[in-house]
């Protein structure tokens, strides 16, 4: 790798489970940039070697941690950096090989039998488990679940590759180009006014892409997946409508709408009307969440988790008393519930 290019990047472009040689490490300033880029993948204490004047009589080799390379007093025009590999299996390429091996003739019989259709439920399940770890504030568990989700993505790409539909390269190239194309304010010279400007430009770019690809004109909300959970779908509908100005001018209107919908829930005359009015109320509450920059789905999932934990306190309390939970009075249950609430 070239130190001048690497120092301007945000992450190294080589597999971390292969050793790397960085040339043209001419100055401490360049070394500092290289250190920052490598730190996106390698730990600060990763042992590396600075090689000064290789092959010359005054050759010098320094062994030091990555975090200290820019402090070397010997850095000069003939300095290079040797970066030993991380552990086996730490690169995306190695993971791709593992999944391809699972699908190979000598691989796993179960994995070889899987199809896009048979894996649908697993893809959804792993996505929800990653969300659960995120909601629980468990970084280690979240890393594990994201790995499980990545397995599903790479499996689908491998199955498609074997069927000559598309390859992992197509997936990566497609999302790479889309990100660059839709962020001209980052990768080009377009200027936008804050987040609102970014979102408006995003919608304009997507509309231009659809027109260029010859797709029929679609409504602004047509791109929201129908299979999304209702709270997420509602918030996405509202976000997209707000981008083009269809929104309350201030939050007071949102609060008035919630009060109005609550009154209509109370006045509902039959189950069908009640269902419709409850839907309106939920939608208005999601809108309030959006205004307050709270993810409605995560908020409800968090409450579900708290309810489960507090209800478990009631069950534990009943067992400690040698009683069934159904034998407790409402007042006894409430007392145990409040104890659980104090714990979190």
N, C-alpha and C positions, 0 to 999 in steps of 0.2 A: 504494500500500500504506500501511496505517496503522502507524506506528512502534511503537505500544504493542502491537499484535498481533504484528507481525513480530519484535519483540524477545523474545517469549515462545515463538516457534516454534523448530524445530531445523533447518529448511531453508526457503528461500523458496518460495512457492507460485506463482510466475510464471515463464514461459519465459525462460531466460537470454539468448536471442538477440533479445529485445525490450527496449527501454529501460524503466526503471521510475522512478517518482517516489514517494518515501517522505515522507509528511506527519507532522506532530505530533512532530518530533524535538526535544522540548522541553528536554532536558538531556543532559549528557555521559553520565550513567548509561544513559539510554534509547539514546543513540547507541552505547554499548559493546555493549548487547544486540543491536542491529540489526547491528553489525559482525560479531558472532559468528555470527549466523544467516546472513548473506550469505556469510560465509567458507566455508560448506559447499559453495558453488558457484563463487564468484568468488575469484580469487587476491588475496592481500594487497595487491599492487601495482596492482590494477585502478584506473584513474583515475576519480574521481567528483567531483561538485560539491556543496558545501553552499551553499544559497541562503538568505540571511537577509533577512527583511523584504521579500519580493518586491513590487515595485511601489511601494514607499515611498521617500521621499527618502534615507533611510539604508540603502537596499538594498546588500547586499554579497554577492559571489559568490566562493567559495574553491575553487580546484582543488587537490586533494590525493589521495593514495592512500587506498583503502578502510581500510587498517590504521590511519590517523591520524585518522579522523573524530571520535572521541571526545575527542581532544586539542584540538579547536578552542576558542579562547577566546571565540568569538562566538556559540555555541549559545544559543538562547533560545526563547521561546514562538512565534516566527514563523519557525523554521528548518525547511527541507525538504532532502531529499537526492535528487539526481538521479544515477541509476546507468545509465551507458551500456550498451548491449547487448554481450554477448560475441560472438565470431565466429559467422558463419552456421553452422548445423548443430549447435549446442551444446545444443539443447533436445530433450526427448522428442517434443514436438509436431512439430518439424522432421523428426525421424527418421521419425515416423509418416507424414508427408506423402511422404517419399522412397519408402517402401515402397509406399504407395498408388499413387504415380506409376508404380512398376515394374509394378504389376498393371493399370494403366489401359490402354485401347485403344491409346494412343500409347506405351505403355511397352515393357518388354523381352519379346520372344517367349518366352524360356525361363521367366522368372518367371510369365508369364501362364498357362503350361501346368501349373504346379505344383499339387499337391493335398496334402491332409493326408497321404495315403498315400505319395506320392512323396517327401515331405520327411522321413519318419520317420527314415531312416538319417542324414540331415544333422543332425537335432536331437540324436541320440545322439552322433554324431561330434564335433559342436561342444562338447557337454558334456564329453566325454573330453579334448578338446584344452585346454579351460579347466583341467581338473584337472591335466593334464600341465604346463602353465605354472605352476600353483600349486605342484606338487611340486618343480619345478625352481627355485623361488624367483626367478622372473623377473616382477616387477610390470608392466613395460611389455608383455611378451608376454601376461600374464594380462589386462590391460586390453583388448588387441586381441581375444583369444579370447572374452572376455565380450561384446564388441561383436558378434562373429559369432553367439554364442548368442542375444543379444537380437534379431538379425535374424530368426532362426528363429521366435522367439516372436511377433514382430510380424507376420511373414508368415502364420503360422497364424491369428492374429486377423483379419488382412485377408481371407484366404480365407473364413473363417467369416462375416465381415461381408457379403461379396458374396453368400453363400449364405443370408443372413438367419438364420444359426444363433445367432451372438452377435457382439458388437462389442468393440473394444479397451476401451471404457468399461465394458462388462460385466466384462471380465477385471480391470480396475483396481478397480472398485467391489466386486467379489466378494472379492478378496484384502484390500482395505482393511477391509471389514466383518468378515471372518474374523479378521484380526489384532486388531482392537479387541475383538471378542467373546471371543477366547481369551486376552486379556490384561487381565482385570478388575483385576488387581493393579497395572497401569500406568495404564489409562484409566478405572478405576473405584475403588471404595474397599475392595476385597477385600484382606485381608492373608494372605500365604502365608509358610511357613517355608522359605526358601532355595530352591535349585534343585529339590530333591526335592518340595517343596510345589507348585512351579510345574508339574512334570511330572504329578503326581497330579491336580491340578486340570485340566490340559490333557486328560487321558484322560476325566475325568468330563464335561467340556464337550463333547467329541466324541461321547460316548455319548448325551448329552442331545440333541445335534443330530440324530443318527441316529434317535432315537426320535421327535423332533418331526417329522421329514421322513417318518415312516412306513416307514423302512427295517427290514428284518428284522434281528433280533438277530445281531450278528457277534461272532466271537471277537476277543480283544485283538490277535492277530497277523494277522487277515484284511486289515487295511489296509496291510500291507507289500507293495509291488509284487512280483509274482512274477518280473518281468524284471530285478530288481536283481542286480548282481554278487554272487556267493555270500558273499564276506567281508562286504560291506556288509549284506546280508540277515541274515546270522548275528548281526552286532553289533546290528542293529535289533531282531531277535527278543529278544535277551538284554536290551537296554535296556528294552523294553516289559514283559517278564516281571518285571524287577527293580523296576519302578515299583509293582507290586502286592505286592512282598515275596518273590517267588520268586527267591531269590538266596542265594549262600553268605553266612553271617554274617561271614566274614573271608576274606582272600585265601589263607590257608593251605589251605583246602579246594579252592581253584582249582588251586593248585600240586600238591596230592595227586592231583587228577583228571587233570592232564596226565601225571604219572608213571604213573598207572594205565592211561591210554589208550596210552601209549608201550609199556608192557609187553604190552598186548593186540595192538598192531601187530606186535610181534616174534613173538607166538605165533600169528598168523593162519595158518590151515591151507590156504586156497585163495584165488584172486583175488577172489572175491565177498566173502568175509569180510574180506580185507585192505582192499578198497575201503570197506567199512562202518567198519572200525576207523580207517582214515586220516581218514574224515569226522568221526568222533568226536574224533580228536586235533586236527584243524584247528579244530573247534568249541570245544574246550577252550582252544586257544591264542588264539582270538578273544576268549574270555571273559577271559583274562588281560590282553589288550590293553585291553579295556573297563575292567577294574578299575584299570589303570594310566593310564586316560584317553588312550590312544593309539588313533588310528584305524587299524584293522587293514588296510583297503584301501590307505591312503596308505603305511603301513609297507612292505607288500609291493611296491607300485609303486615306492617309493624304492629297495628292494633290486634290483628288476628293472633300474632305471636304472643303479645302481652296477655290476651285473653286466655290462650292455652296455658301459659305459665301460671297465671293466677288461679285458673280453674283447677290446675294440678295441685295447688296449695289446699284447696277445699278437699280434694280426694285424699291427699296425704293426712290432713287433719282428721278426717273421718276414720282412716285406717289406724291412726295413733290412738283413737278412742275405742277401737274395736267395733266400729259401727259401719253400716253401709251408707253411702252418700245419700241415698234416697230416704234414710231415716232422719237426716238432719232437718231441722226447721229452716225456713228461709232466713230467719234472724241469725242462726248459727252459721249458715253458709255465708251470709254477708260479713260476719265477723272474721271468718277465715279468709274471705276475699280481700278484705281490707288489710289483713296481715300480709297477704301476697302482694298487694299493691305497694306496700311500703318497701318491699324488697326490690321492686323495679317493674 
